[in-house]
Amino acid sequence: MHPFPFYLQLGFEHISNLAGYDHILFLVALCAVYKLEQWKKILILVTAFTIGHSVTLVLASFGSIAIPSSIIKFLIPTTIFLTGIHNVVSSQPNLESSKMWRSYLMALFFGFIHGMDFSNYFRALLMSDSSIMVPLLGFNIGIELGQLLVVFFIVSIAFILLNVVRVKHREWNLFISGAAVGMSLISMFENKFW
């Protein structure tokens, strides 16, 4: 069995690898509607996503759930599409607590879907079912560290554009969310499973 740092690095590289841009694109779309001043809401939102995919990663790793990879490859860009649409059509989704709870639940549910994709990769790494806890913990923590780095990068760029360049927040949200919707539609078409 490989040591804990090996799985930690694999998890970090899996989320930060540009070849797997779909997870990064989801985080970009998820954060597009928020400003740096709303960092607590962003943290709760990303934590809800983290909990969702962590639970799914654990369940899938123990063989409790299994969904064909072809369906997951279609559902992941669907989550990006729905998040982008939600950002555009919601009026001030970050101000009302009832809307924030819907956003948290949406992030949690979409985390379940993204966790399925992580689990397919993770299961391929395992050497035996008897030694699953250390790899699972290392891989999951690595993914979370990678996600936090991506979110920090996104929020930093947004802060510079909104506060230094003086781009209007609505324009930033429309641009990022619209780009995410467009890219996700292409990916959904390329990964249709029927």
C-alpha positions in Angstrom: 0.0 0.0 0.0 1.2 3.5 -0.8 1.7 6.0 2.1 -0.8 8.7 3.0 1.1 11.5 1.2 0.9 9.6 -2.1 -2.9 9.6 -2.0 -2.9 13.2 -0.7 -0.9 14.3 -3.8 -3.1 12.2 -6.2 -6.2 13.8 -4.8 -4.8 17.3 -5.1 -3.5 16.7 -8.7 -6.8 15.1 -9.7 -8.8 18.3 -8.8 -6.2 20.8 -10.0 -5.4 19.0 -13.3 -6.6 21.1 -16.2 -7.4 17.9 -18.2 -10.2 17.4 -15.7 -11.5 20.9 -16.3 -15.1 20.0 -15.6 -14.7 20.1 -11.8 -12.8 23.4 -12.0 -15.5 24.8 -14.3 -18.2 23.8 -11.7 -16.3 25.6 -8.9 -16.0 28.7 -11.2 -19.7 28.7 -11.9 -20.5 28.0 -8.3 -18.5 31.1 -7.1 -19.4 33.4 -10.0 -22.4 35.0 -8.2 -20.5 35.9 -5.0 -18.1 38.7 -4.0 -15.1 38.3 -1.7 -17.0 40.0 1.1 -19.4 37.0 1.1 -16.5 34.6 1.9 -18.6 32.9 4.7 -21.3 32.0 2.2 -18.7 30.8 -0.3 -17.1 28.7 2.4 -20.4 27.1 3.4 -21.4 26.5 -0.2 -18.1 24.8 -1.1 -18.3 22.8 2.2 -21.8 21.6 1.1 -20.3 20.5 -2.2 -17.4 18.9 -0.4 -19.7 16.9 2.0 -21.7 15.7 -1.0 -18.8 14.3 -3.0 -17.0 13.0 0.1 -20.1 10.9 1.1 -20.4 9.6 -2.4 -16.7 8.8 -2.6 -16.9 6.8 0.6 -20.1 4.9 -0.5 -18.7 4.2 -3.9 -15.4 3.1 -2.5 -17.1 0.5 -0.3 -19.2 -0.6 -3.3 -22.5 0.6 -1.8 -23.4 2.6 -4.9 -22.4 2.3 -8.5 -23.5 4.3 -11.5 -22.1 3.8 -15.0 -19.4 6.2 -15.9 -21.2 7.2 -19.1 -24.1 8.6 -17.1 -21.8 10.4 -14.7 -19.8 11.9 -17.6 -23.1 13.4 -18.8 -24.4 14.5 -15.4 -21.3 16.5 -14.4 -21.7 19.0 -17.2 -25.4 19.0 -16.5 -24.6 20.3 -12.9 -22.4 23.0 -14.5 -25.2 24.0 -16.9 -27.8 24.1 -14.1 -25.5 26.1 -11.8 -24.9 28.7 -14.5 -28.6 29.0 -15.3 -29.3 29.3 -11.6 -26.8 32.2 -11.4 -28.3 34.1 -14.3 -32.0 33.7 -13.5 -31.9 34.1 -9.7 -32.3 37.7 -8.6 -29.8 38.4 -5.8 -29.5 34.7 -4.8 -26.9 35.6 -2.2 -29.1 37.9 0.0 -32.0 35.9 1.2 -31.4 33.0 3.6 -34.1 30.9 2.0 -32.4 31.1 -1.4 -29.0 30.4 0.2 -30.4 27.2 1.7 -31.6 26.2 -1.8 -28.1 26.9 -3.1 -26.5 24.9 -0.3 -28.7 21.9 -1.0 -28.1 22.2 -4.7 -24.3 22.2 -4.1 -24.7 19.2 -1.8 -26.6 17.3 -4.4 -24.3 18.2 -7.2 -21.4 17.1 -4.9 -22.9 13.6 -4.8 -22.7 13.5 -8.6 -19.1 14.8 -8.8 -18.1 12.4 -6.1 -19.1 9.5 -8.4 -16.5 10.7 -10.9 -13.9 10.9 -8.3 -14.8 7.4 -7.0 -14.3 5.9 -10.5 -10.7 7.3 -10.5 -10.1 6.4 -6.9 -11.3 2.8 -7.2 -8.9 2.2 -10.0 -6.0 3.2 -7.6 -6.9 0.8 -4.8 -4.9 -2.3 -4.5 -7.2 -4.2 -2.1 -10.4 -3.5 -0.3 -8.9 -4.2 3.1 -6.7 -1.1 3.0 -9.2 1.5 2.0 -9.2 4.0 4.9 -5.7 5.6 4.5 -6.1 6.0 0.7 -9.6 7.3 1.1 -8.6 9.9 3.7 -5.5 11.0 1.8 -7.3 11.3 -1.5 -10.3 13.1 -0.1 -8.1 15.7 1.8 -6.0 16.2 -1.4 -9.2 16.9 -3.4 -10.4 19.4 -0.8 -7.0 21.2 -0.7 -7.1 21.5 -4.5 -10.7 22.8 -4.4 -9.8 25.5 -1.8 -6.9 26.6 -4.0 -9.2 26.8 -7.1 -11.8 28.8 -5.1 -9.2 31.1 -3.7 -7.9 31.8 -7.2 -11.4 32.4 -8.6 -12.4 34.8 -5.8 -9.1 36.7 -6.1 -9.6 37.2 -9.8 -13.2 38.4 -9.1 -11.9 40.7 -6.4 -9.4 42.4 -8.8 -11.9 42.7 -11.6 -14.7 44.0 -9.4 -12.7 46.3 -7.2 -9.7 47.4 -9.2 -10.9 47.2 -12.8 -14.4 48.2 -11.7 -16.3 45.5 -13.7 -19.9 45.4 -12.6 -20.8 42.4 -10.6 -23.8 41.5 -12.8 -21.6 41.6 -15.9 -19.0 39.4 -14.3 -21.7 36.9 -13.2 -23.3 36.9 -16.7 -20.0 36.4 -18.4 -18.7 33.6 -16.2 -22.1 31.9 -15.9 -22.8 32.2 -19.6 -19.4 30.8 -20.5 -19.9 27.9 -18.1 -23.4 27.2 -19.6 -21.9 27.2 -23.1 -19.0 24.9 -22.3 -21.2 22.6 -20.4 -23.7 22.3 -23.3 -20.8 21.2 -25.5 -19.7 18.7 -23.0 -23.2 17.4 -22.5 -23.5 16.8 -26.2 -20.1 15.1 -26.4 -21.0 12.8 -23.4 -24.6 11.9 -24.1 -25.2 8.3 -23.1 -28.2 7.5 -25.3 
